[in-house]
Amino acid sequence: MKMKVVVLVSGGMDSVAALYDARQNHEVAGALSFDYGSKHNHREIPQAAWHCGSLGIPHRVIRLDFMGQLFKSDLLKTGGTIPDGHYEEESMKKTVVPFRNGILLAIGGGIAESIGAQGLVIAAHAGDHAIYPDCREAFMTAMADAIRLGTYAGIEILRPFIAMTKGQIARRGHELGVDFARTWSCYKGGAAHCGTCGTCNERREAFTVAGLPDPTTYLATPPLPPRPAESA
C-alpha cells in the first residue's frame, strides 16, 4: 500500500537503496541522517545528502552528541580501533553502538507523525541480526509495536529489505539506478575505504555475490575472510 513515508538514510549501500526503493513505491516526505559521533559519520552523511538532493527529497541531519559522549563503542570517535575481519566475527561486537536503532527509530517515528507521514523506512536486512541485537526480529517487532501504539497516526515501520541479503540489496539498488560510488561503508572513516574492516568486507562480498562491478576504491583488497563457522 502506497503511503507517505520518512526514510532513515545513513549514506551506506543499504539505506541509499532503500531511499530509491521507497521513492518508487511511496511518497517520500523526507529523509533523516544522524550524526551520533561515529568515526565514519563525516564520510557517509554527505553521500546521503547527495542522493537526497539528486532526488529532490528534503534531508535533515540530526546531531546526537550525547551518544558519542556517553556510549561505549569502538565505532565512536571516543572508542578504540575498528577491528578487521569478517563482519560476523565476535570481535565486531565492539562496533555495536548500544540501542542505536531504538533511538533512531524513536526519533524517526516522532518526526514522521509530526509531518503527517504514515510510515518510517529502515533498511534492515537478513544479515544484520548476527551481531546487532537491535536489528533482530524480536527487537524490530517490539519496536514497531511501540511506535505504532505510541503515535496517534499509528506510524508503521517498513523494512522492505528484511528478507534480502546484502548482495540482493546491491542488485535491487542497481536496478533502481543507484550510484553506489556515492555511498560509504567503511567504519574507519578514512580518505578511502580500507577494504579490510567488517563493513568493507561485507561491501566487497555484496558486489561479488550480486555479480556487479564494485565502484569502490579500497586501500587493500586481500582475499575475503571466511565466515566464522567456516574458519573453525
ROGULUM-557171 format. One record per residue (C-alpha): residue number from 0; residue in three letters; x, y, z. Coordinates in Angstrom, 3 decimals. Layout:
<rs>
{seq=NUM, type=ALA, x=X, y=Y, z=Z}
...
</rs>
This chain:
<rs>
{seq=0, type=MET, x=0.000, y=0.000, z=0.000}
{seq=1, type=LYS, x=1.392, y=3.378, z=-1.017}
{seq=2, type=MET, x=1.840, y=5.799, z=1.869}
{seq=3, type=LYS, x=3.647, y=8.948, z=2.912}
{seq=4, type=VAL, x=6.956, y=7.925, z=4.487}
{seq=5, type=VAL, x=10.145, y=9.145, z=6.097}
{seq=6, type=VAL, x=13.351, y=7.224, z=5.286}
{seq=7, type=LEU, x=16.328, y=6.727, z=7.585}
{seq=8, type=VAL, x=19.372, y=7.268, z=5.350}
{seq=9, type=SER, x=22.866, y=6.849, z=6.745}
{seq=10, type=GLY, x=24.605, y=7.142, z=3.373}
{seq=11, type=GLY, x=25.535, y=3.460, z=3.194}
{seq=12, type=MET, x=24.615, y=0.988, z=0.454}
{seq=13, type=ASP, x=21.505, y=-0.388, z=2.124}
{seq=14, type=SER, x=19.887, y=2.844, z=3.251}
{seq=15, type=VAL, x=20.514, y=4.607, z=-0.068}
{seq=16, type=ALA, x=18.977, y=1.673, z=-1.942}
{seq=17, type=ALA, x=16.040, y=1.813, z=0.492}
{seq=18, type=LEU, x=15.613, y=5.515, z=-0.307}
{seq=19, type=TYR, x=15.334, y=4.766, z=-4.025}
{seq=20, type=ASP, x=13.019, y=1.824, z=-3.354}
{seq=21, type=ALA, x=10.783, y=3.984, z=-1.159}
{seq=22, type=ARG, x=10.672, y=6.685, z=-3.821}
{seq=23, type=GLN, x=9.410, y=4.113, z=-6.325}
{seq=24, type=ASN, x=6.757, y=2.656, z=-4.013}
{seq=25, type=HIS, x=5.700, y=5.513, z=-1.735}
{seq=26, type=GLU, x=5.583, y=9.278, z=-1.322}
{seq=27, type=VAL, x=8.830, y=10.185, z=0.426}
{seq=28, type=ALA, x=8.167, y=13.193, z=2.650}
{seq=29, type=GLY, x=11.726, y=13.391, z=3.934}
{seq=30, type=ALA, x=14.928, y=11.597, z=4.854}
{seq=31, type=LEU, x=16.843, y=11.616, z=8.125}
{seq=32, type=SER, x=20.540, y=11.128, z=8.848}
{seq=33, type=PHE, x=22.013, y=11.040, z=12.336}
{seq=34, type=ASP, x=25.396, y=12.387, z=13.391}
{seq=35, type=TYR, x=25.999, y=10.439, z=16.604}
{seq=36, type=GLY, x=29.771, y=10.665, z=16.803}
{seq=37, type=SER, x=30.835, y=7.653, z=14.764}
{seq=38, type=LYS, x=34.215, y=7.524, z=13.079}
{seq=39, type=HIS, x=32.559, y=7.484, z=9.659}
{seq=40, type=ASN, x=29.605, y=9.872, z=10.020}
{seq=41, type=HIS, x=31.569, y=12.614, z=8.236}
{seq=42, type=ARG, x=32.097, y=10.269, z=5.267}
{seq=43, type=GLU, x=28.624, y=8.781, z=4.928}
{seq=44, type=ILE, x=26.289, y=11.693, z=5.691}
{seq=45, type=PRO, x=27.457, y=13.753, z=2.663}
{seq=46, type=GLN, x=26.558, y=10.742, z=0.484}
{seq=47, type=ALA, x=23.059, y=10.669, z=1.974}
{seq=48, type=ALA, x=22.730, y=14.400, z=1.314}
{seq=49, type=TRP, x=23.907, y=13.958, z=-2.281}
{seq=50, type=HIS, x=21.306, y=11.305, z=-3.087}
{seq=51, type=CYS, x=18.501, y=13.226, z=-1.401}
{seq=52, type=GLY, x=19.488, y=16.315, z=-3.360}
{seq=53, type=SER, x=19.553, y=14.352, z=-6.602}
{seq=54, type=LEU, x=16.067, y=13.012, z=-5.932}
{seq=55, type=GLY, x=14.637, y=16.296, z=-4.636}
{seq=56, type=ILE, x=13.880, y=14.801, z=-1.217}
{seq=57, type=PRO, x=14.105, y=17.008, z=1.899}
{seq=58, type=HIS, x=17.035, y=15.851, z=4.024}
{seq=59, type=ARG, x=17.721, y=16.639, z=7.650}
{seq=60, type=VAL, x=20.818, y=15.787, z=9.698}
{seq=61, type=ILE, x=20.114, y=15.320, z=13.400}
{seq=62, type=ARG, x=23.015, y=15.666, z=15.814}
{seq=63, type=LEU, x=23.047, y=13.243, z=18.731}
{seq=64, type=ASP, x=26.185, y=14.375, z=20.524}
{seq=65, type=PHE, x=25.211, y=12.608, z=23.729}
{seq=66, type=MET, x=25.740, y=9.219, z=22.098}
{seq=67, type=GLY, x=29.328, y=9.984, z=21.174}
{seq=68, type=GLN, x=29.973, y=11.371, z=24.643}
{seq=69, type=LEU, x=28.239, y=8.784, z=26.809}
{seq=70, type=PHE, x=28.008, y=5.495, z=24.904}
{seq=71, type=LYS, x=30.705, y=2.836, z=24.732}
{seq=72, type=SER, x=31.571, y=1.524, z=21.273}
{seq=73, type=ASP, x=34.659, y=1.290, z=19.108}
{seq=74, type=LEU, x=32.549, y=2.672, z=16.259}
{seq=75, type=LEU, x=32.520, y=6.023, z=18.024}
{seq=76, type=LYS, x=35.331, y=8.565, z=17.868}
{seq=77, type=THR, x=35.693, y=8.131, z=21.613}
{seq=78, type=GLY, x=36.198, y=4.361, z=21.226}
{seq=79, type=GLY, x=39.072, y=2.072, z=20.288}
{seq=80, type=THR, x=40.388, y=0.783, z=16.976}
{seq=81, type=ILE, x=37.989, y=-0.657, z=14.403}
{seq=82, type=PRO, x=38.783, y=-4.388, z=14.034}
{seq=83, type=ASP, x=39.493, y=-6.063, z=10.712}
{seq=84, type=GLY, x=37.911, y=-9.363, z=9.714}
{seq=85, type=HIS, x=34.598, y=-10.921, z=8.765}
{seq=86, type=TYR, x=31.505, y=-8.897, z=9.635}
{seq=87, type=GLU, x=30.123, y=-11.762, z=11.744}
{seq=88, type=GLU, x=33.268, y=-12.188, z=13.850}
{seq=89, type=GLU, x=32.843, y=-11.945, z=17.618}
{seq=90, type=SER, x=35.276, y=-9.018, z=17.602}
{seq=91, type=MET, x=32.792, y=-6.956, z=15.575}
{seq=92, type=LYS, x=30.565, y=-6.675, z=18.647}
{seq=93, type=LYS, x=32.955, y=-3.940, z=19.760}
{seq=94, type=THR, x=31.486, y=-1.759, z=16.993}
{seq=95, type=VAL, x=27.890, y=-2.066, z=18.227}
{seq=96, type=VAL, x=26.514, y=1.252, z=19.495}
{seq=97, type=PRO, x=24.123, y=0.339, z=22.339}
{seq=98, type=PHE, x=20.453, y=0.636, z=21.350}
{seq=99, type=ARG, x=21.294, y=2.803, z=18.344}
{seq=100, type=ASN, x=18.389, y=1.626, z=16.202}
{seq=101, type=GLY, x=15.975, y=2.027, z=19.098}
{seq=102, type=ILE, x=16.982, y=5.671, z=19.469}
{seq=103, type=LEU, x=16.961, y=6.426, z=15.737}
{seq=104, type=LEU, x=13.612, y=4.738, z=15.176}
{seq=105, type=ALA, x=12.037, y=6.550, z=18.131}
{seq=106, type=ILE, x=13.169, y=9.923, z=16.799}
{seq=107, type=GLY, x=12.101, y=8.988, z=13.281}
{seq=108, type=GLY, x=8.679, y=7.919, z=14.495}
{seq=109, type=GLY, x=8.134, y=11.242, z=16.231}
{seq=110, type=ILE, x=9.229, y=13.213, z=13.172}
{seq=111, type=ALA, x=7.132, y=11.053, z=10.841}
{seq=112, type=GLU, x=3.992, y=11.765, z=12.845}
{seq=113, type=SER, x=4.866, y=15.452, z=13.131}
{seq=114, type=ILE, x=4.982, y=15.909, z=9.341}
{seq=115, type=GLY, x=1.893, y=13.828, z=8.613}
{seq=116, type=ALA, x=3.607, y=10.655, z=7.385}
{seq=117, type=GLN, x=2.260, y=7.169, z=7.990}
{seq=118, type=GLY, x=5.441, y=5.105, z=7.668}
{seq=119, type=LEU, x=9.103, y=5.028, z=8.600}
{seq=120, type=VAL, x=11.525, y=3.128, z=6.345}
{seq=121, type=ILE, x=14.644, y=1.425, z=7.687}
{seq=122, type=ALA, x=16.993, y=-0.684, z=5.553}
{seq=123, type=ALA, x=17.349, y=-3.619, z=7.961}
{seq=124, type=HIS, x=18.220, y=-6.800, z=6.044}
{seq=125, type=ALA, x=18.538, y=-10.541, z=6.540}
{seq=126, type=GLY, x=22.206, y=-10.467, z=7.572}
{seq=127, type=ASP, x=22.014, y=-7.715, z=10.195}
{seq=128, type=HIS, x=20.957, y=-9.859, z=13.126}
{seq=129, type=ALA, x=24.219, y=-11.790, z=13.527}
{seq=130, type=ILE, x=25.995, y=-9.108, z=15.544}
{seq=131, type=TYR, x=23.460, y=-6.368, z=16.243}
{seq=132, type=PRO, x=20.788, y=-7.078, z=18.899}
{seq=133, type=ASP, x=18.798, y=-4.016, z=17.819}
{seq=134, type=CYS, x=18.427, y=-5.483, z=14.316}
{seq=135, type=ARG, x=16.976, y=-8.827, z=15.388}
{seq=136, type=GLU, x=13.399, y=-9.734, z=14.594}
{seq=137, type=ALA, x=12.179, y=-9.795, z=18.197}
{seq=138, type=PHE, x=13.503, y=-6.288, z=18.782}
{seq=139, type=MET, x=12.224, y=-4.898, z=15.491}
{seq=140, type=THR, x=8.759, y=-6.367, z=16.069}
{seq=141, type=ALA, x=8.618, y=-4.929, z=19.580}
{seq=142, type=MET, x=9.873, y=-1.525, z=18.417}
{seq=143, type=ALA, x=7.385, y=-1.447, z=15.562}
{seq=144, type=ASP, x=4.585, y=-2.216, z=18.007}
{seq=145, type=ALA, x=5.788, y=0.511, z=20.387}
{seq=146, type=ILE, x=5.912, y=3.173, z=17.659}
{seq=147, type=ARG, x=2.558, y=2.140, z=16.207}
{seq=148, type=LEU, x=0.888, y=2.131, z=19.618}
{seq=149, type=GLY, x=2.678, y=5.280, z=20.772}
{seq=150, type=THR, x=1.589, y=7.527, z=17.891}
{seq=151, type=TYR, x=-1.878, y=8.821, z=17.019}
{seq=152, type=ALA, x=-1.132, y=8.092, z=13.380}
{seq=153, type=GLY, x=-0.130, y=4.515, z=14.150}
{seq=154, type=ILE, x=3.220, y=5.004, z=12.385}
{seq=155, type=GLU, x=4.305, y=1.800, z=10.662}
{seq=156, type=ILE, x=7.901, y=0.594, z=10.473}
{seq=157, type=LEU, x=8.616, y=-0.529, z=6.908}
{seq=158, type=ARG, x=11.524, y=-2.920, z=6.255}
{seq=159, type=PRO, x=11.491, y=-3.539, z=2.501}
{seq=160, type=PHE, x=14.798, y=-5.443, z=2.571}
{seq=161, type=ILE, x=14.254, y=-7.642, z=5.616}
{seq=162, type=ALA, x=14.162, y=-10.855, z=3.558}
{seq=163, type=MET, x=17.133, y=-9.846, z=1.381}
{seq=164, type=THR, x=20.869, y=-10.413, z=1.674}
{seq=165, type=LYS, x=23.244, y=-7.531, z=1.085}
{seq=166, type=GLY, x=24.049, y=-8.963, z=-2.326}
{seq=167, type=GLN, x=20.361, y=-8.881, z=-3.232}
{seq=168, type=ILE, x=20.142, y=-5.306, z=-1.990}
{seq=169, type=ALA, x=23.073, y=-4.392, z=-4.246}
{seq=170, type=ARG, x=21.215, y=-5.948, z=-7.161}
{seq=171, type=ARG, x=17.994, y=-4.107, z=-6.257}
{seq=172, type=GLY, x=19.846, y=-0.805, z=-5.953}
{seq=173, type=HIS, x=21.457, y=-1.397, z=-9.331}
{seq=174, type=GLU, x=18.022, y=-1.969, z=-10.857}
{seq=175, type=LEU, x=16.845, y=1.324, z=-9.353}
{seq=176, type=GLY, x=19.807, y=3.237, z=-10.756}
{seq=177, type=VAL, x=21.698, y=3.800, z=-7.502}
{seq=178, type=ASP, x=25.221, y=5.144, z=-7.990}
{seq=179, type=PHE, x=26.959, y=3.030, z=-5.365}
{seq=180, type=ALA, x=30.162, y=5.003, z=-5.853}
{seq=181, type=ARG, x=28.281, y=7.694, z=-3.917}
{seq=182, type=THR, x=27.791, y=5.525, z=-0.805}
{seq=183, type=TRP, x=30.052, y=4.849, z=2.155}
{seq=184, type=SER, x=30.554, y=1.697, z=4.233}
{seq=185, type=CYS, x=33.984, y=1.721, z=5.916}
{seq=186, type=TYR, x=33.752, y=2.098, z=9.684}
{seq=187, type=LYS, x=37.264, y=3.562, z=9.870}
{seq=188, type=GLY, x=36.173, y=6.724, z=8.060}
{seq=189, type=GLY, x=39.462, y=7.430, z=6.293}
{seq=190, type=ALA, x=40.105, y=9.083, z=2.958}
{seq=191, type=ALA, x=39.190, y=5.818, z=1.186}
{seq=192, type=HIS, x=37.582, y=2.520, z=2.134}
{seq=193, type=CYS, x=40.150, y=0.419, z=3.985}
{seq=194, type=GLY, x=38.998, y=-2.835, z=2.347}
{seq=195, type=THR, x=39.673, y=-4.957, z=5.441}
{seq=196, type=CYS, x=37.215, y=-3.992, z=8.197}
{seq=197, type=GLY, x=33.953, y=-5.892, z=8.621}
{seq=198, type=THR, x=31.835, y=-3.410, z=6.696}
{seq=199, type=CYS, x=34.327, y=-3.204, z=3.838}
{seq=200, type=ASN, x=34.426, y=-6.989, z=3.594}
{seq=201, type=GLU, x=30.632, y=-7.108, z=3.614}
{seq=202, type=ARG, x=30.519, y=-4.469, z=0.862}
{seq=203, type=ARG, x=33.076, y=-6.293, z=-1.272}
{seq=204, type=GLU, x=31.229, y=-9.582, z=-0.825}
{seq=205, type=ALA, x=27.892, y=-7.996, z=-1.765}
{seq=206, type=PHE, x=29.098, y=-6.806, z=-5.162}
{seq=207, type=THR, x=30.764, y=-10.152, z=-5.837}
{seq=208, type=VAL, x=27.620, y=-12.125, z=-4.952}
{seq=209, type=ALA, x=25.446, y=-9.757, z=-6.979}
{seq=210, type=GLY, x=27.729, y=-10.119, z=-9.999}
{seq=211, type=LEU, x=28.162, y=-6.359, z=-10.213}
{seq=212, type=PRO, x=31.315, y=-4.292, z=-10.724}
{seq=213, type=ASP, x=32.431, y=-2.720, z=-7.462}
{seq=214, type=PRO, x=32.958, y=1.030, z=-7.994}
{seq=215, type=THR, x=34.698, y=1.447, z=-4.640}
{seq=216, type=THR, x=38.327, y=2.478, z=-4.191}
{seq=217, type=TYR, x=39.903, y=0.365, z=-1.430}
{seq=218, type=LEU, x=43.279, y=0.763, z=0.192}
{seq=219, type=ALA, x=43.656, y=-3.032, z=0.142}
{seq=220, type=THR, x=41.741, y=-5.971, z=-1.313}
{seq=221, type=PRO, x=43.105, y=-9.156, z=0.284}
{seq=222, type=PRO, x=41.069, y=-12.373, z=-0.045}
{seq=223, type=LEU, x=37.747, y=-12.077, z=1.740}
{seq=224, type=PRO, x=37.821, y=-13.766, z=5.150}
{seq=225, type=PRO, x=35.651, y=-16.881, z=5.656}
{seq=226, type=ARG, x=32.595, y=-16.826, z=7.856}
{seq=227, type=PRO, x=33.473, y=-17.617, z=11.486}
{seq=228, type=ALA, x=31.830, y=-21.055, z=11.421}
{seq=229, type=GLU, x=33.839, y=-21.947, z=8.351}
{seq=230, type=SER, x=37.126, y=-20.852, z=9.863}
{seq=231, type=ALA, x=36.758, y=-23.044, z=12.975}
</rs>
